[in-house]
Amino acid sequence: MAAPGGGAGTGMVSVPSLKGIGTMPTMVRICPRCGAKVKVGQGCACERDERPSASERGYGVRWQRARAAFLADHPVCVKCGAPATVVDHIFPHKGDQSVFWDKLNWQALCTHCHCSIKQAEERGKKKPKIIKGVDANGRPRDPNHPWNLNPWKP
């Protein structure tokens, strides 16, 4: 006698397909640039192709070494006094290598300040007040300039 759903002696039993039952539907969004369907939480291919890699933007081995040395010399966030983990460009370099490597344009920030305060400033939500010029001793007049900030002050 043959087993149901299978050949003689196979021991196989036919079971109705459960495909699609008990699985969550995949959430998708429509890319506003190209109209492609993209899984929620993932970037579209057209968005990924636009921005060069970190090393192509200058954040390669040379930057990692310079960053580590700068953080060793400036271990405290200039905004809140927490341990610094990020070397931030005070004025965005926008690919200009002379601005990128100008250490006077670097500041030590903690991750929180970099991801919240600094990003809000760059998006124009909070403009930093910059006082231009120097005093008689040649020091910047802006009290928020890195030269005027005491990294040891809590």
C-alpha positions as CSV (number, residue, x, y, z in Angstrom):
1,M,0.0,0.0,0.0
2,A,1.4,3.4,-1.0
3,A,1.9,6.1,1.6
4,P,-0.4,9.1,1.1
5,G,1.4,11.9,-0.9
6,G,4.4,9.8,-1.7
7,G,5.6,6.8,-3.5
8,A,5.4,3.3,-2.1
9,G,7.5,3.0,1.1
10,T,8.9,6.5,1.1
11,G,7.3,7.6,4.4
12,M,6.5,11.0,2.8
13,V,3.3,12.7,3.6
14,S,2.0,15.7,1.7
15,V,1.5,18.7,3.8
16,P,-0.3,21.9,2.7
17,S,2.0,24.8,2.0
18,L,2.5,27.2,4.8
19,K,4.2,29.8,2.6
20,G,3.2,33.3,3.7
21,I,1.5,32.1,6.9
22,G,3.1,33.4,10.1
23,T,5.6,35.6,8.5
24,M,5.7,39.4,8.8
25,P,5.3,41.3,5.6
26,T,8.4,43.2,4.5
27,M,8.1,46.9,5.0
28,V,9.1,48.9,2.0
29,R,9.4,52.5,1.2
30,I,9.6,54.3,-2.2
31,C,12.9,56.1,-2.8
32,P,12.0,59.8,-3.4
33,R,14.9,60.1,-5.9
34,C,14.5,57.1,-8.2
35,G,11.2,55.6,-7.2
36,A,12.6,52.2,-6.4
37,K,11.1,50.0,-3.7
38,V,13.6,49.8,-0.8
39,K,13.3,47.9,2.5
40,V,12.7,50.2,5.4
41,G,15.9,51.0,7.3
42,Q,18.1,50.4,4.2
43,G,19.4,53.0,1.8
44,C,18.6,52.9,-1.9
45,A,21.4,52.1,-4.4
46,C,21.1,55.6,-5.8
47,E,21.8,57.1,-2.4
48,R,24.7,54.8,-1.7
49,D,26.4,55.6,-5.0
50,E,26.3,59.3,-4.3
51,R,28.7,59.5,-1.3
52,P,32.3,58.4,-1.5
53,S,33.6,56.0,1.0
54,A,35.2,57.2,4.3
55,S,38.7,56.5,3.0
56,E,37.9,58.3,-0.3
57,R,36.8,61.3,1.8
58,G,40.2,61.4,3.6
59,Y,39.3,59.3,6.7
60,G,41.9,56.6,6.0
61,V,44.8,55.2,8.0
62,R,46.5,58.6,8.1
63,W,43.4,60.2,9.6
64,Q,43.0,57.4,12.1
65,R,46.6,58.0,13.4
66,A,46.2,61.8,13.5
67,R,42.8,61.4,15.2
68,A,44.3,59.1,17.9
69,A,47.2,61.5,18.5
70,F,44.8,64.5,18.8
71,L,42.5,62.7,21.2
72,A,45.5,61.7,23.3
73,D,46.4,65.5,23.6
74,H,42.8,66.6,23.9
75,P,41.0,63.9,25.9
76,V,38.0,66.1,27.0
77,C,34.9,67.2,25.0
78,V,35.1,71.0,24.5
79,K,31.3,71.3,24.7
80,C,30.5,69.3,27.9
81,G,33.7,68.1,29.5
82,A,33.0,64.4,29.0
83,P,35.7,62.0,27.6
84,A,36.2,62.9,24.0
85,T,35.8,60.2,21.3
86,V,35.4,62.2,18.1
87,V,37.7,64.7,16.3
88,D,35.4,67.2,14.7
89,H,36.2,69.8,12.1
90,I,34.9,73.1,13.5
91,F,34.3,74.5,10.0
92,P,33.3,71.8,7.5
93,H,36.1,71.0,5.1
94,K,33.8,70.0,2.2
95,G,36.7,68.1,0.6
96,D,39.3,70.8,0.9
97,Q,42.4,69.0,2.1
98,S,44.1,72.1,3.5
99,V,41.0,72.7,5.7
100,F,40.7,69.0,6.5
101,W,44.3,68.7,7.9
102,D,44.4,72.1,9.6
103,K,44.7,71.1,13.3
104,L,43.5,74.6,14.3
105,N,40.1,73.6,12.8
106,W,39.9,70.4,14.9
107,Q,38.1,70.1,18.2
108,A,37.6,67.1,20.5
109,L,33.9,66.2,21.1
110,C,32.1,63.3,22.9
111,T,29.9,61.2,20.7
112,H,26.7,62.8,22.2
113,C,27.8,66.4,21.5
114,H,29.0,65.5,18.0
115,C,25.8,63.6,17.1
116,S,23.4,66.1,18.6
117,I,24.8,69.6,19.2
118,K,27.3,69.8,16.3
119,Q,24.9,68.1,13.8
120,A,22.1,70.6,14.7
121,E,24.6,73.5,14.2
122,E,25.5,72.1,10.8
123,R,21.9,71.7,9.7
124,G,21.3,75.3,10.6
125,K,19.1,74.7,13.6
126,K,21.6,76.4,15.9
127,K,24.1,78.7,14.5
128,P,27.3,79.1,16.5
129,K,28.1,82.7,17.3
130,I,31.5,83.5,16.1
131,I,33.4,86.6,17.2
132,K,36.1,87.4,14.6
133,G,39.4,88.9,15.3
134,V,42.3,88.7,17.8
135,D,43.2,90.6,20.9
136,A,46.5,92.6,21.4
137,N,48.3,89.3,22.3
138,G,47.2,87.6,19.1
139,R,44.7,85.3,20.8
140,P,41.3,84.8,19.2
141,R,38.6,87.1,20.7
142,D,35.9,84.3,20.4
143,P,35.6,82.6,23.8
144,N,34.5,79.4,22.1
145,H,37.6,79.2,20.0
146,P,39.6,76.0,20.8
147,W,42.6,78.1,21.9
148,N,40.5,79.8,24.6
149,L,38.8,76.7,25.9
150,N,40.3,75.0,29.0
151,P,40.0,71.2,28.4
152,W,40.6,70.6,32.1
153,K,37.7,72.8,33.3
154,P,34.6,70.6,34.2
